[in-house]
Amino acid sequence: MAASAAALALIAVTTWLVWPSGAEVRGQDQTITVVDGPADDQRVELDTTFFPPPGGGKAPAVLLGHGFGGSKQSVRDEAVRIAQDGYAVLTWSARGFGRSTGEIALNSPDYEVKDVKQLIDWLAKRPEVLLDASDDPRVGIAGGSYGGAIALMTAAHDRRVDAIVPRITWSDLADALFPNTAVPLSAAGDAGQSPAAGSLPEAENGVFKRMWAGIFFGQGVSLDSLALRGRPEAARPLTPEQARCGRFRPEICTVYEEVAKTGRPTPEAVDLLRKSSPITVAAQIKAPTLLIQGQRDSLFPLSHADANARAIAAGGTPVSLTWFDGGHDGGDGEADWVFEQSSAWFARYLKGEGDGETAPPVSAFTVTRDGGRDPGTRQRIRLHPETGSYPGLGGTATRTVELAGPAQNIANPPGGAPASISSVPGVGGLLGGQNSPGVAIDMPGQSAAFESRPLTAPLQLTGSSTATIRVSGQGGTEATLFAKLYDVADSVQPPALPAGLVAPIRVAIPEGATSAEATITLPAVDHAFAPGHRLRLVLTTTDMGFATPSEPATYQVSLVSSTLTVPTVGTLAAASGGVAWWVWAMPLAAVVIAAALLVTGRAQNRRRTATRP
């Protein structure tokens, strides 16, 4: 019996050893010199790695960009995996990062976009890369955050790009850093409707996202990456300009310093940021686009993917959109599933495998949802309901929820402290855990709350809810507020703030008036409210992640309408996650092994009996 078990174990080990693995991929490091700048007079050396297709021959190419503060090394593992799928892959450290020279220009058309266009020129000369025409390689671009934005910007400025997969990136960098989701009631229009495709938010009056902006600037000013270049200047004392701006271009440094002092956007800041914003050129993008955006992202929330999707689709370009469990604030990340979606997209538009057999189709709109826990491993099951068309943040239908609460007086404290907390940039998930919607803290005296009755049926919110408020105070003043929508289970558990997201708003009270009304758009989320739970709308005067007025002030906040409009998408559907395959496969395997052992044991007994004298 023991010998039989050992034999079966040997077979299993041998099978594992001889099971085919991915082809070996070898990277080739080199420096590629490019010329950029408004006058094309700046010479920059880009540190790159080229991964030829492991199977030999000619193959489509994929440019893989890194996130802000990263380098080509940040995406090496992903590059190897893409190459194993049969692509030629080129990674690079963007100007101002890693061992590359140059200064950070935030994916400007005059700088980073020109650099990537010359990387495409370089790929066109490689014998391993498939060409569509002379100097026109078959090429896609993928990347996350900073790398996602360069995919969008390059596709808008270079028609040779054949497909793109931007992840967790921005549409309007000015709106990302200076959001304002309030619209005066006289100009609000129909509640719940998305702005016109390609329209620009009013960042000129936005609320400064101070903590995220500080993280960005800190990563660019840090000279750790200077040491990576291995140049003599790495050991020299910093010049005054290096100490002030690090590897940023001087004009970016100047704009940041002014905004950080005042907490208000300047026309120069908005103009500079919009030059690096895909929303300004999205109509020029003709490469089929798969937008992958994180549900846990207070930096570039779902509304940015929505704006990109609508603007690109308005030009007739194929677009699909995915909301996954990840983002700049954590979450699972779903690395394998996200890779599969990207792989299917490139297989369709770079390899032409569009029949659904060799390249599974990517749905027009997919959302990651919690499917409970696997009964065996106790690991989270993630479902991916999908629908054939993207509904926008207004959903395919709406439900109204009645809110109640009196007019409430709230105060902005001197200096804006202590501040309420919605999320901590970059680590927002720590407040509530990886799989928790998140827990927030609202400071007493600074917040007004309006709450629904307990729900009598489940409510699946998918998109951005809207409400209409009135702010009363001294004429000629402006109230800075932060709106949140909580899920309240009971009086024992703390209320949950989905993804820790908050909507900053500014409401101006005209001279001679005592109040102003506005429609507010709450953060886009996909969240299930259970029966018996309540919805709570909270407006606070402070939030730790944002710059708030230092002058003390008091306002009265009330509802113009008691109705909260909640978008739903009834067409989202997914097969049940069911029971993990191994739950039934392991017992079956056990039966087979037991039967084999039983047969072997009986055969041995017969041989022993036959040999006895």
C-alpha positions in Angstrom: 0.0 0.0 0.0 2.8 2.5 0.9 4.6 1.7 -2.3 1.4 2.5 -4.3 1.0 5.8 -2.5 4.6 6.7 -3.2 4.1 5.8 -6.9 1.1 8.1 -7.2 3.0 10.9 -5.5 5.9 10.4 -7.9 3.5 10.7 -10.9 2.0 13.9 -9.5 5.5 15.4 -9.0 6.6 14.3 -12.4 3.5 15.8 -14.0 4.2 19.1 -12.3 7.8 19.1 -13.4 7.1 18.4 -17.1 4.0 20.7 -17.3 4.8 23.3 -20.0 5.7 26.7 -18.6 5.8 30.1 -20.3 8.5 30.7 -22.8 11.7 32.3 -21.4 11.7 36.1 -21.9 15.0 38.0 -21.9 15.1 41.8 -21.6 17.6 44.0 -23.4 18.5 47.2 -21.6 19.5 50.2 -23.7 19.4 54.0 -23.7 17.2 55.6 -26.4 17.9 59.3 -27.1 14.9 61.5 -27.9 14.5 65.2 -28.6 11.6 67.1 -27.2 10.5 70.5 -25.8 8.3 73.2 -27.5 11.1 74.0 -29.9 12.4 70.4 -30.2 15.7 71.4 -28.8 16.0 69.3 -25.6 18.0 66.1 -25.7 16.8 63.4 -23.3 18.2 60.0 -22.6 15.5 57.4 -21.8 16.4 54.3 -19.9 14.5 51.4 -21.6 14.2 47.6 -21.7 13.1 45.8 -24.8 11.6 42.3 -24.5 11.5 40.5 -27.9 8.7 38.0 -28.4 10.0 34.7 -27.0 8.7 32.7 -29.9 10.7 34.6 -32.5 9.4 36.1 -35.7 7.4 39.3 -35.9 4.8 40.3 -33.3 2.7 43.3 -32.3 4.3 45.6 -29.8 3.1 46.9 -26.4 4.5 50.0 -24.7 4.1 49.6 -20.9 4.2 52.8 -18.8 4.9 53.1 -15.1 3.2 55.0 -12.4 4.3 58.4 -10.9 7.4 57.9 -8.8 8.2 54.6 -10.4 10.5 53.5 -13.3 10.8 50.8 -15.9 11.7 48.4 -13.0 8.2 48.9 -11.5 6.5 47.1 -14.5 9.1 44.5 -15.3 7.1 41.5 -14.1 4.1 42.6 -16.1 6.2 43.2 -19.2 7.5 39.7 -19.0 4.0 38.3 -18.7 2.8 40.3 -21.7 5.8 39.2 -23.8 5.0 35.5 -22.9 1.6 36.2 -24.6 3.4 36.7 -27.8 4.2 40.5 -27.9 7.3 42.6 -28.3 7.3 44.8 -25.2 9.1 48.1 -24.5 9.3 49.6 -21.0 10.9 52.9 -20.2 11.6 55.3 -17.3 9.8 58.5 -18.2 11.8 61.7 -18.3 12.7 62.8 -14.8 12.3 59.3 -13.3 14.7 56.4 -12.7 17.9 56.6 -14.7 16.4 58.7 -17.5 17.4 62.4 -17.8 15.1 65.4 -18.2 12.6 66.9 -15.9 9.0 65.9 -15.1 6.5 67.7 -17.2 3.3 65.7 -16.2 2.8 64.0 -19.6 2.9 67.2 -21.5 2.4 67.1 -25.3 5.6 69.1 -25.6 7.6 66.7 -23.6 6.5 63.1 -22.5 4.2 62.7 -25.5 6.9 63.6 -28.0 9.2 61.1 -26.2 6.7 58.2 -26.6 6.1 59.1 -30.2 9.9 58.6 -30.8 9.7 55.3 -28.9 7.2 54.2 -31.4 9.6 55.3 -34.2 12.2 53.1 -32.5 9.9 50.1 -32.5 9.1 50.6 -36.2 12.8 49.9 -36.9 13.0 46.6 -34.9 12.9 43.4 -37.0 10.9 41.7 -34.3 7.9 44.1 -34.5 5.0 43.7 -36.9 4.4 46.6 -39.2 1.1 47.9 -40.6 3.0 50.2 -43.0 6.4 51.7 -43.3 7.3 53.4 -40.0 4.0 52.2 -38.6 4.3 49.4 -36.1 1.3 47.5 -34.8 1.4 48.8 -31.2 -0.7 49.1 -28.1 0.0 51.1 -24.9 -0.9 50.1 -21.4 0.0 51.5 -18.0 -1.4 52.6 -14.6 -2.0 56.1 -13.2 0.8 58.2 -14.8 1.4 55.4 -17.3 -2.3 55.3 -18.1 -2.4 59.0 -18.9 0.5 58.8 -21.3 -1.4 56.0 -23.1 -4.4 58.3 -23.6 -2.3 61.4 -24.5 -0.1 59.5 -27.0 -3.1 57.9 -28.7 -4.6 61.3 -29.2 -1.4 62.7 -30.8 -0.3 59.7 -32.8 -2.7 57.8 -35.0 -0.2 54.8 -35.2 -1.4 53.6 -31.8 -3.8 50.7 -32.4 -5.2 50.0 -28.9 -4.8 51.3 -25.4 -5.5 50.0 -21.9 -5.2 52.9 -19.4 -5.7 52.0 -15.7 -6.6 54.2 -12.7 -5.8 57.4 -14.4 -7.2 60.9 -14.9 -9.3 62.7 -17.4 -8.8 66.3 -16.2 -5.8 66.8 -13.9 -7.1 70.2 -12.9 -10.4 68.6 -11.7 -8.5 65.8 -10.0 -6.6 68.3 -7.8 -9.3 71.0 -7.6 -12.7 69.2 -7.6 -16.1 70.9 -7.1 -19.3 68.9 -7.5 -21.8 71.6 -6.7 -23.8 73.3 -9.4 -25.9 76.4 -8.6 -29.6 75.4 -8.7 -30.3 77.9 -11.5 -27.8 76.1 -13.7 -28.2 72.5 -12.4 -30.5 71.2 -15.2 -31.7 67.6 -14.8 -30.4 65.9 -11.7 -28.5 62.7 -12.3 -27.4 63.5 -15.8 -23.8 63.4 -16.7 -22.2 66.5 -18.2 -21.9 66.7 -21.9 -19.1 64.5 -23.3 -15.8 66.4 -23.4 -17.0 69.3 -21.2 -14.6 70.6 -18.6 -15.5 70.8 -14.8 -15.2 74.2 -13.1 -11.8 73.5 -11.6 -11.2 77.3 -11.4 -13.4 77.3 -8.3 -12.5 73.8 -7.0 -11.3 72.7 -3.6 -7.6 72.0 -3.4 -6.8 68.3 -2.8 -4.0 69.2 -0.6 -2.7 65.8 0.7 -2.7 64.1 -2.6 -1.0 67.1 -4.3 1.6 67.1 -1.5 2.3 63.4 -2.1 2.7 64.0 -5.9 5.1 66.9 -5.4 7.0 65.1 -2.7 7.7 62.2 -5.1 9.0 64.5 -7.7 11.2 66.6 -5.3 12.7 63.5 -3.8 16.1 63.0 -5.3 16.3 59.3 -4.5 16.0 58.6 -8.2 18.9 60.9 -9.0 21.2 58.4 -7.2 19.9 55.6 -9.4 21.4 57.4 -12.4 24.9 56.6 -11.1 26.1 60.1 -12.2 28.7 62.2 -10.3 26.0 64.8 -9.5 24.3 62.3 -7.3 26.9 62.7 -4.6 27.2 66.5 -4.9 25.3 68.9 -2.6 21.9 70.0 -4.0 21.7 73.2 -5.9 19.0 75.7 -4.7 16.8 74.7 -7.7 17.1 71.0 -7.0 16.2 71.6 -3.3 13.2 73.6 -4.4 11.9 71.6 -7.3 13.7 68.2 -7.4 13.1 66.8 -10.9 10.0 68.9 -11.8 10.2 71.5 -14.5 10.4 75.0 -12.9 7.0 76.2 -14.1 5.3 73.2 -12.3 7.2 74.0 -9.2 6.2 77.6 -9.3 2.5 76.8 -9.8 2.5 74.3 -6.9 4.1 76.7 -4.5 1.5 79.4 -5.2 -1.4 77.0 -4.9 -0.1 75.4 -1.7 0.2 78.8 -0.1 -3.3 80.0 -0.9 -5.2 76.7 -1.2 -7.0 78.1 -4.3 -6.4 77.3 -8.0 -4.9 80.0 -10.2 -5.6 80.4 -13.9 -2.0 79.4 -14.6 -2.3 76.2 -12.6 -5.5 75.2 -14.3 -4.1 75.9 -17.7 -0.9 74.0 -17.1 -2.7 70.9 -15.7 -5.2 70.9 -18.6 -2.4 70.7 -21.1 -1.7 67.3 -19.6 -5.3 66.2 -19.5 -6.7 63.6 -21.9 -10.2 65.2 -21.7 -8.9 68.1 -23.8 -7.8 65.8 -26.7 -10.1 62.7 -26.1 -12.0 63.4 -29.3 -8.8 62.7 -31.3 -8.4 59.2 -29.8 -9.1 56.6 -32.5 -7.4 53.6 -30.8 -9.9 51.2 -29.2 -9.8 51.9 -25.5 -10.3 49.7 -22.4 -10.5 51.9 -19.4 -9.9 50.1 -16.1 -10.7 52.3 -13.0 -10.5 51.5 -9.3 -13.4 51.7 -7.0 -11.1 52.6 -4.1 -9.6 55.8 -5.4 -9.8 59.2 -3.9 -7.2 60.6 -6.3 -8.7 59.6 -9.7 -12.2 58.4 -8.9 -14.6 56.6 -11.2 -15.9 59.9 -12.6 -12.6 60.4 -14.4 -13.0 57.1 -16.3 -16.6 58.1 -17.0 -15.5 61.4 -18.6 -12.8 59.7 -20.7 -15.2 57.0 -21.8 -17.9 59.4 -23.0 -15.5 61.8 -24.7 -13.7 59.0 -26.6 -17.0 57.2 -27.5 -18.4 60.4 -28.8 -15.9 60.3 -31.6 -17.0 56.8 -32.6 -14.1 54.9 -31.1 -14.8 51.5 -29.4 -14.6 51.9 -25.6 -15.1 49.5 -22.7 -15.1 50.4 -19.1 -14.3 48.3 -16.0 -14.6 49.2 -12.3 -12.4 46.8 -10.3 -11.6 46.3 -6.6 -8.5 48.5 -6.5 -7.1 52.0 -7.0 -4.8 54.4 -5.3 -6.4 53.7 -1.9 -5.9 50.0 -1.9 -8.3 47.1 -2.4 -7.5 43.6 -3.7 -6.0 44.8 -7.0 -7.3 41.8 -8.9 -4.0 41.5 -10.7 -4.8 38.3 -12.6 -8.3 39.3 -13.7 -7.1 42.8 -14.8 -4.3 41.2 -16.8 -6.8 38.8 -18.4 -9.0 41.8 -19.5 -6.1 43.6 -20.9 -4.8 40.5 -22.7 -8.2 39.9 -24.3 -8.3 43.5 -25.5 -4.9 43.4 -27.1 -5.5 40.0 -28.6 -8.6 41.4 -30.3 -7.2 44.7 -31.5 -3.5 43.9 -32.0 -3.6 40.3 -33.1 -7.0 40.4 -34.8 -8.4 37.5 -32.6 -11.9 39.0 -32.5 -14.1 36.0 -33.1 -14.6 35.3 -29.4 -13.0 31.9 -29.6 -9.3 32.7 -29.2 -9.9 36.1 -27.7 -12.8 36.3 -25.2 -14.8 39.5 -25.7 -14.5 42.3 -23.1 -17.9 43.6 -22.0 -18.8 47.2 -22.6 -19.2 47.7 -18.8 -18.0 45.4 -16.0 -18.1 45.9 -12.2 -16.4 43.9 -9.5 -18.7 42.9 -6.7 -18.3 41.0 -3.5 -19.6 37.4 -3.9 -19.1 36.3 -0.3 -16.5 33.8 0.8 -15.3 30.5 -0.7 -16.7 27.7 1.7 -13.3 25.9 1.6 -10.6 28.5 1.5 -12.6 31.3 3.2 -11.1 33.6 0.5 -13.3 36.4 -1.0 -15.2 35.5 -4.1 -15.4 38.4 -6.6 -18.1 38.5 -9.1 -18.0 40.5 -12.4 -21.4 41.4 -13.6 -21.4 43.0 -17.0 -23.7 44.7 -19.5 -23.5 45.3 -23.2 -23.6 49.1 -23.0 -22.1 51.7 -20.6 -24.9 53.5 -18.8 -23.0 56.5 -17.5 -23.0 57.6 -13.9 -26.7 58.4 -14.1 -27.5 54.6 -14.4 -30.2 53.0 -16.5 -32.9 54.0 -14.0 -33.1 55.9 -10.7 -34.7 55.3 -7.4 -35.7 58.1 -5.0 -35.0 57.9 -1.3 -36.7 60.3 1.1 -34.3 62.0 3.6 -35.4 63.8 6.7 -33.7 66.2 9.0 -34.1 69.9 10.2 -32.0 72.8 9.1 -28.7 72.5 11.0 -26.0 75.0 12.0 -22.4 74.0 11.4 -19.1 75.8 11.9 -15.8 76.0 10.1 -13.2 76.1 12.9 -10.4 78.6 13.0 -7.5 77.3 10.9 -9.7 74.5 9.6 -8.7 72.2 12.5 -9.5 69.7 13.8 -10.6 68.3 10.5 -13.0 65.5 9.7 -11.6 62.4 8.1 -13.0 60.6 5.0 -9.9 58.7 3.9 -6.1 59.0 4.2 -4.6 59.4 0.7 -2.9 56.2 -0.4 -3.9 54.2 2.7 -7.7 55.0 2.9 -8.5 51.3 3.2 -6.7 51.0 6.5 -9.5 52.8 8.3 -12.0 50.0 7.4 -9.9 47.1 6.3 -9.4 45.8 2.8 -12.9 44.4 2.3 -14.7 47.0 4.3 -16.4 50.0 2.8 -14.5 52.2 5.1 -15.1 54.1 8.3 -15.0 58.0 8.5 -14.9 60.5 11.3 -17.1 63.6 11.3 -16.1 66.2 13.9 -19.0 67.4 16.2 -20.3 70.9 15.4 -18.9 70.7 11.9 -21.4 68.4 10.2 -25.1 68.3 9.3 -26.9 64.9 8.7 -30.0 63.9 6.9 -31.2 60.3 7.1 -33.7 58.0 5.4 -36.1 55.5 7.0 -34.9 51.8 7.0 -35.0 50.4 3.5 -37.7 47.8 2.9 -35.9 46.2 -0.1 -32.3 45.9 -1.3 -30.9 48.9 -3.1 -27.9 48.6 -5.5 -26.4 52.0 -6.1 -24.3 52.1 -9.3 -23.2 55.6 -10.2 -23.5 59.1 -8.6 -26.4 60.0 -6.4 -27.6 63.6 -6.3 -29.3 65.9 -3.8 -30.3 69.6 -3.6 -29.2 71.6 -0.6 -29.6 75.2 0.7 -26.7 76.9 2.5 -27.6 80.0 4.6 -25.1 82.6 5.8 -23.7 86.0 5.2 -24.1 87.5 1.7 -21.0 87.7 -0.3 -19.4 84.7 1.3 -18.6 81.3 0.0 -19.1 78.0 1.9 -16.7 75.1 1.4 -18.4 71.8 2.3 -17.8 68.1 1.9 -20.7 65.7 1.1 -20.7 62.0 2.0 -23.3 59.3 1.6 -23.2 56.7 4.4 -24.6 53.2 4.8 -26.0 53.0 8.3 -26.7 49.4 9.5 -27.8 50.0 13.1 -27.0 52.0 16.2 -24.2 49.6 17.2 -22.1 49.4 14.1 -20.3 52.6 12.9 -21.8 53.9 9.6 -19.8 52.8 6.6 -18.6 55.3 4.0 -18.3 53.4 0.6 -14.6 53.5 -0.5 -14.0 56.5 1.9 -15.1 58.9 -0.9 -16.2 62.5 -0.4 -17.5 65.2 -2.7 -16.0 68.6 -2.1 -18.3 71.6 -3.0 -18.2 75.4 -2.9 -21.5 77.3 -2.6 -21.4 81.0 -3.1 -24.0 83.2 -1.3 -24.5 86.3 -3.5 -24.2 89.8 -2.2 -27.4 91.0 -0.6 -28.7 87.4 -0.2 -28.9 85.2 2.8 -28.8 81.8 1.2 -27.9 79.9 -2.0 -29.1 76.6 -3.4 -27.1 74.0 -5.3 -27.4 70.5 -6.7 -24.6 68.3 -5.4 -23.3 65.2 -7.1 -22.0 62.5 -4.7 -19.0 60.3 -5.5 -19.6 57.5 -8.0 -19.7 54.1 -6.3 -21.1 50.6 -6.7 -22.6 49.7 -3.3 -25.4 47.4 -2.1 -27.6 48.8 0.7 -29.2 45.9 2.6 -32.9 45.9 3.7 -33.2 47.6 7.1 -30.2 49.8 6.4 -30.5 53.6 6.2 -28.9 56.1 3.9 -27.4 59.1 5.6 -26.3 62.3 3.7 -23.7 64.2 5.7 -22.2 67.7 4.9 -19.1 68.8 6.8 -17.1 72.0 6.8 -13.7 70.2 6.9 -11.9 67.2 5.5 -8.3 66.2 6.3 -7.4 65.6 2.7 -8.4 69.1 1.4 -7.4 72.7 2.0 -10.2 74.5 3.9 -10.6 78.2 4.8 -8.7 79.3 7.8 -11.2 82.0 8.8 -14.0 80.8 11.2 -17.5 80.9 9.8 -21.0 79.5 10.6 -23.5 78.3 8.1 -27.0 76.7 8.2 -27.5 73.7 5.9 -30.9 72.3 4.9 -32.5 70.3 2.1 -34.3 72.1 -0.7 -35.8 68.8 -1.6 -36.1 65.7 0.7 -35.4 63.5 -2.3 -32.1 61.7 -2.8 -31.8 60.4 -6.4 -30.0 57.1 -6.6 -28.9 55.6 -10.0 -29.2 51.9 -10.6 -28.1 49.6 -13.5 -30.6 46.8 -13.7 -28.9 45.3 -16.8 -25.7 44.3 -14.9 -25.8 40.5 -14.7 -23.3 37.8 -13.8 -23.4 34.0 -13.3 -23.3 33.0 -9.7 -19.8 32.4 -8.4 -21.0 29.0 -7.2 -18.8 26.6 -5.3 -15.1 26.6 -6.1 -14.1 23.8 -8.6 -11.9 22.0 -6.1 -14.8 21.6 -3.6 -16.2 18.9 -5.8 -13.0 18.0 -7.6 -11.1 17.0 -4.4 -13.6 14.5 -3.2 -13.7 13.0 -6.7 -10.0 12.8 -6.8 -10.0 11.2 -3.3 -12.4 8.5 -4.6 -10.2 7.8 -7.6 -7.1 7.5 -5.5 -8.8 5.3 -2.9 -10.1 3.0 -5.6 -6.6 2.8 -7.1 -5.1 2.0 -3.8 -7.8 -0.6 -3.1 -7.3 -2.3 -6.4 -3.5 -2.3 -5.9 -3.8 -3.7 -2.4 -6.1 -6.5 -3.5 -3.7 -7.4 -6.3 -0.8 -7.6 -3.9 -2.8 -9.8 -1.5 -3.6 -12.2 -4.3 0.1 -12.4 -5.2 1.0 -13.1 -1.6 -1.7 -15.8 -1.4 -0.6 -17.4 -4.6 3.1 -17.7 -3.5 2.4 -19.3 -0.1 3.4 -23.1 0.1 
